[in-house]
C-alpha cells in the first residue's frame, strides 16, 4: 500500500515507523527539513495523488493550509492524525477537509501512542474512526503490527471530541500540578473531565463508550502520565502566572461553544478557560468547583 504522511515532526516520523513495521513503504511529505530514514517529498499535491492512504500529521492550526495545498480529489482516503478542532473556526477537522475539498472519505486516528515510545519500539494501540469502512480497514492494514494494535470505530464525532477534550483536560492537569493540588485532584480531573466529555458526546450523538476507550481514557492516561506533554506544560505555565498559548484558549472556547449550543453544562472546562484567560486564579477556580452542590455521580 502506498502510504503518504504529511508532516515531518516527531509524530509523522513515528507513524512512518509504524507503517514500515506493518510491511509498507511510507513516504513523508515535508516543508523545510527533509526527513531522514524514509523517502520524502516536498510536493504535497503529488504525494496525495499517488497515495492509497494519506495521513495528515500536522498541528490542528496547519490542517487548513495543507488541505488547500494538496487539492484532494473525490476518491482520496484521508486520515487526520492530529487532535483538536480548527482554531480559526472551532469546526471539526473532518468537516474542514470535507468543506474545503471534494473528499468525503475522511477518518481520524488517535489514541495513547507517544512518538518517542513508538520510536523506541514500545507497544501501543490506536483507534481510527470514520463513517467509511474502507478508510478504517485501510488504516488498520497500514499500521497494525506486533508493536501497534489498531482498532476501528464508526463514531467519528466521538473520537474527534475525545481528542479535543484530552488537550483541554491535559491543561487542567498541568494547572493542578503547578499549584501542587496532589494526585487526588488529578484523579478528580480525569474522571469528572471524562464525564463532561461523555455528556457532550451524547448530546452530539456520539457513543458513550468511545470516551472510555483508546481515544478518551486511554489517551488521557497517557497524557496524565507524561509530564512533558504539551498540554500539561501549558497548564503549568498558566499556574505560574504565565500567558496561555492561543491553542489553549481557542480549543477550550470552541468546546464550550459546542456545549452551549447543545445545552450541556461543563464546569471543569469552564474553569480551565477562566484560569487560562487570566480571569480567575487557579486556586479560586478550583475552590468554586468544590463548592458546587453535592450530587449523584450517575
VENGI-V61956 format. One line per field, one symbol per residue. ss: DSSP state (h for helix, s for strand, l for the rest). psi: psi as a letter, one per 20 degrees, with the letter a starting at -180 (. if undefined). Layout:
ss=???
psi=???
//
This chain:
ss=lssssslllhhhhhhhhhhhhlllssssslllllllllsssllhhhhhhhllsssslllhhhhhhhhhhhllllllssssllllsllllllshhhhhhhlllllssssssllllhhhhhllllsssssssllhhhhhhhhhhhllllssssssllhhhhhhhhhhhhhhhhhhhhhhhllllhhhhhhhhhhhhhhhhhhhhhllllhhhhhlhhhhhhhhhhhlllllhhhhhhhhhhllllllhhhhhhhhhhhhhhhhlllllhhhhhhhhhhlllllhhhhhhhhhllllllll
psi=poopoookahhghghhghghhjjrnqqpprpdppqqiqqqpinhghghhiphpppolrqhiiggggghhimqrhiqoppolqqarohhijqqhhhgghijripinqrppaajppghhghijqqaqrpppqiohhgghhgghhipaihpppqqqjmghghggggghggghhggghghhhjlirhghhhgggghghggggggghhjjrphhhijbhhehghhggghinhjphgghgghgghjjrpqrhhgggggggghgggghjkppmhghhggggghijhpqghgghghghiqqqrqh.
//
